[in-house]
Amino acid sequence: MTPLPNGINAETILHHTTDGIYVTDLKCRILYWNKAAERITGWSAEEVIGVPCHNDVLVHVDRKGKPLCKPGLCPLHRAMASDRQSKSAVLLFAKKKDGSRVPVTVSVAPLRNKDGKVIGGVEVFRDETERIRNLRRARQIQHHVMSFEKPKGKICFETVYHPVEAIGGDYFNIRTLKNGKHAFLMADITGHGTAAALYTMALHAMWQERSPLHHQPARLFTVLNNDLENIFLGDSFCSAFMGVVDPLTGRVVYASAGHPPPLVRHKDGSLDKLEPLDMLLGTIKNQKYQQVEYELKPGELLFLFSDAAFETADPKGLAFGHDRLADLLREADPADCPGFLAKLEDNLLKHSQTVALDDDLTLMTVLNNGQ
């Protein structure tokens, strides 16, 4: 390692970074606080050294406002307890000295002594105020453009959408057709973030433009496949599932393009799986897609989901898996779809041992509420 010039040491370098950096002991008492941390939070080093970071200093919350200063929820505490650094930065909201909240992306790691024993932790955080302001504006635009009104009646829909950032690469829509049937679509475009969100905007425009085909999922997918193939760059692709449900009969006509197989929960709690039919959209031009039928009987629930619902992994890399997902659906009360979706979200977060998932999560239930 090349020696540093006279007058320059590690502390000097840390004080000149634009990211906030602080170090704690195992009880989360602050031992070091750099100049950027002072600038971002308003707290001086003299005010916080020796103080636990949860004692009215940072008091992190997640994007939903959930307090994180608890064992198992605090990213820094978890890094020290598990002896693992974070895989990627996570968006949190820190409390400033004036009581306001500042959005920050946080990376954490344990600190070890020369014997390899964990003796504390370090957190690096970046002020994301301007980026989050822009992303929130982008999300407002995306939400406005892609919004729809959920149908009411015998067929009940519930949806959840949580992108990794304010915008993401999952897409879903529901449309009531002139004949009273409901067309519904879920799609997952490669990746997440701004580029994937732009593709979803394009997909929405295609969905709107091709509305005469909304009653024919297979024909629509055949056309959308070519539309997407024309705009995708590099290795982008899209998985999708589309169905048209008749409220009078419960008959569902659907097409599937490489999307995770939806599950059907029967009244007795047993499950069926609607297997994938065809390849992903946007990969090979002029592909033909097929459609099949399924009868969704009164009291039965159709559950659609993006791959984050089963691919979410714990710190050791073990995926949540289809079996856990199926067990939660078996235990669900079809009359309380929002409760089931909230419970699934909570279980995914507990499994990942993080405050936010690392992939966009989209969920949809279609309940035949007829008698």
N, C-alpha and C positions, 0 to 999 in steps of 0.2 A: 504494500500500500504506500503510495507517495505521501511523504510528510506534508502537513499543511503549513503554509507560510506563518511566520511569527505573528501573534496577535489573533489568529483564527483558530477557534476550537469548535467542538461539536455544539456547545451552547450558543456560540455566536451564530452558527449556521441555522440552528433551530429558531432563533429569535428573528431571523431574516426571511423565514418562509412565509408564504401567504396563507398557508393552512394553519388552523389552530391545532396545537398539540399540548396534551397534558398527560401526566403520569400519576398513577395512584399506587398505594399499597394494597394488600389483600382486603382491607376493610374499606376500600374505595376512598381513602383520604388522599387528597391531592398533594403531591410532592413536587410537581413541576408544572409550570403554566407559562407558555411562551407569549410573545408580544401579539401575535395574530389572534390568540385566544382572548387576550384583553380587548383587542379591537372589535372582534366579532360579538363578544358577549357584554362588554362594558365592565366586566369584573377585572380588577387589577390583581396581579399575582399576590400582593400583600394581603388582599382581602380573602383569598381562597386557599392559600397554602395551609395545610393542616386540617382543612374542612372536608368532610365527606361530600362528594359531588352531588349527592341526592339531598343535601341540606340546603335547599333553596338556591342552589348555584345553577345547575343546568336543568335538572328535573325533566329529563326527556319524555316526550310523548310521541306516539306514532301518528300516522296521517289521519287516523280516526279520533285522535285526542286521548287514546288510552295510555295511562301512566305506565312507564317502563322501569321505574326505580324499584324493582323487586327482583329477588333471586330467580333466575330462569328467564326473565324478561329483559333485564339490562344487558345490552350487547357486551359491554366491557366486563361485567361480572361473569357472564357466561364464558367469555374467552379465557379468563383466569381459571374458572372452575373446570373447564374442559381441556385446558392447555392447547387451544387451537386458535389461530388467528382467523379473522373473517375472510371468506372467499371473495367477497365483493362489497363495495360500499353500499350502505343502506340509508334511505332518507328518513330522518327524524326531525323533530322540532324541539330546539333547546330554548330554555328560558333565559332571557337577558336580565341584566341588573334592573332595568326599568320595568320589568314584568312582562314585556312583550315577548313574542315567540319569533325565532329565526329558523328558517328551514336549513338544515345542514345534512350533508352526506357524511357518514361516519364509517371509518375503518378501525378495527380494534385488533390487538394482539397481546398475548401474555408476555411478561418480562421474566427472564430466568437468571439465576445467579450462575457462578462458574461451575457449580455442580449440577446444573440443569433443573434445579428446583424453581417452581414458579413463586416469585416474591412480589409480583405486582402486575400492572397492565398499562398499556399505552393506547390512547385514542387520538386519532387524527381526524379533524372535521373541517369541512369546507363550507363557506357561506354560499348557499344556493338561491338567495333571494331573487335575483334577476332571472335565473333559469326557470325557477318554479313559477314566477309571475308569467313568463312567456308560455310555459307548458299549460298552466291553468287556462290561459286565454285560448290556447290551441284546443284544450279539452272542451271548453265552452262551444267553440266552433264545431268540433267533431260531434258533440252531443246534440247540438241544435240541428245539424244537417241530418244526422242518422236517427233522430228520435222518432218514436211511433207510439200509438195508443194501444195498450193491451186490450184484447177482446174480453167481453164479459158474457157470461151465460154458462152453458153446459160444459164447455171446454175452457179450463182456467190455466193461464200461463203465469209463471213466476220466473224472474231472471235475476242473475247476479253477474256483475262485471267489475273486476278489479285488475286493471293493468299494473305492470311493474312501475311504470311512471304514470304521469297524468293521462297520457295517451298510449295506445298499444296496438297490437296487430290482430286481436280477435275481433270478430264481427258477428252480430246477430240482428235479426229483424223478424217482425211478425206483421202480416198483412191480411186483412179480411177481404175476401174476394166478393165479387158481385153476387155469386150464387150462395153466399153465406158461409162458405168453407174458409178455413184459416190456413194460410201458407206461412211456414216458419223456416228460418234458415240460421244455421250456425257455421261459422268458418274460422279457421285459424291460419293466418299467413305467417310464413317463416319469420322468426325473430320477434322483437318487440321494440318499442321506442318510436322515434320520429319516422324513420323510413317505412316501418311496418304500418304505422298509422296512415301514412299517405296512400299506401296500397289499399287499406280498408276504405278510404274515401273514394278511391277509384271503383272498388267492388260495389260500394253502395250506389254509385252512379249507374253502374251496369245493372244492378238489381232493379233500380227504378226504371231504367230504359227498357228492360226486358219484361216489364210487368205483364204483357199479353201471354207470357209463358209461365206465369206463376202457378197455373193449375197443372203443369206438366214438369215435374222435377227433373226427369231424365233429359228431356229436350232442353230445358234451361241449362243444365250442367254441360251439355254438349256445346252449347253456344258460349257459356261463360268460360269454358276451358280454353277456347280459341281467343276470346277477349283477353284473358289473363296472360296467356302465352305471349301475346303481342306486347305486353307492357312489362313483364317480369324481366329483371336483369340478373345475370349470374345464376346462382343456384336457388332462387326464390321459388316457392311453390305454395299451394293452398290446400288444406284439407277442408272438407265441407260435408254437411248433412242437411238435407232439405226434405220437408214433409208437407203434405196437405191433408188436413183432418176435417172430416165432415161431422159437425156437431150432432146431426140427426142419427147417424149410424155408428159413429166412432171409427169409421173406416179411415185408415191412414195410408196414403200413397207416398212412397218416399224413394229417394236416391241417395247414395252415399259415395263420397269420393275420398277414400283413405282416411276418413274421420274416425276417432275412437268410437267403438260400437256403443250406441245408446242402450240403456237398460230399461226394461219394462217391469214394474212392480205390480204383481197381481194382488187381489184383495186378501189372499191368504198369506201374503208376504213372500211368496216364491218369486223368482226372477226369470226373465227371458232376456236374451241379448240379440240385438239386430246387427248381424254381421256386416262388415264392409262389403260393398259390391264391386266397386271399381277403383281405379287409380286416382291419385291426387290431381287437382286442377292445375292447369298452367304448365304441365311438364312436357307433353307431347301433343302436337296439333292434330286436329281432326279425329280425336278419340270419340267413340260412341259410349254413352252411359245408359244404364238400364234402371228400371224402377220396379218395385214390388209393392205388395199390399200387406197391411197388418191391421187387425181389428183391435182397437183399444176399447175394452169393455167398460161399462160403468164401474167406477171405483178404482180403475187401474191408472197407473202413473207412468208416463214416459219421461225418462231422465236423460238429457243431453249434457255433455261436458267437454271442455277442452282438456288437453293432455296434462295440464298442471294438476288436475284432480287426482291423478294416480302416479305421475312421474315425480312429484315433489319428494325430495330426498332429505334424510336426516344428516347430521354432521358426518356420519360414517359412509354416506352414499347409498343407504338402503332406501328404496323408493316406498312411498305410501302404499302403492299397489292396488290392483283391482279387487283383491279379496276384502281389504278394509273398506273400500268404497262400496262394494256390494253389501257388506254387513250393515253399514250405516243405512243403506236404502231399505234393507229388509226390516230394520227396526223403526223406520220412519212412519209417522202418522200422515197419510195422504191428505188429510184435511188441514195439515199445517205444513205446507211446502216451504214457506219462509223460514220456519223453525228448523226444518231439515237442512236447508241450504246454509243457514247460519252455523249449525252444528258441524257441518262438513268443513266450512271455512276454519272454524276453531280447531278442529282436529288436524287439519293440514298445517296450521301454524305451530301447533304443539309438536307435531312430528318433525317439522323442519327445524324447530328450536330457534326460530328467527322471528323478527317482528314484521317481516314482509316476505312474500314468496318471490322467487327469482324468475318466475314466468307469469305471463298474463293468465288470469283465471276467469273463465266464463262458464256459467251454469244456467240451465233452463229446465223447468219442469212443465209437462203438459198433462193435465189431470182431466180425465173424463168424469165430470161431477154429476152425470146423469143418474137417475134412479132405475 
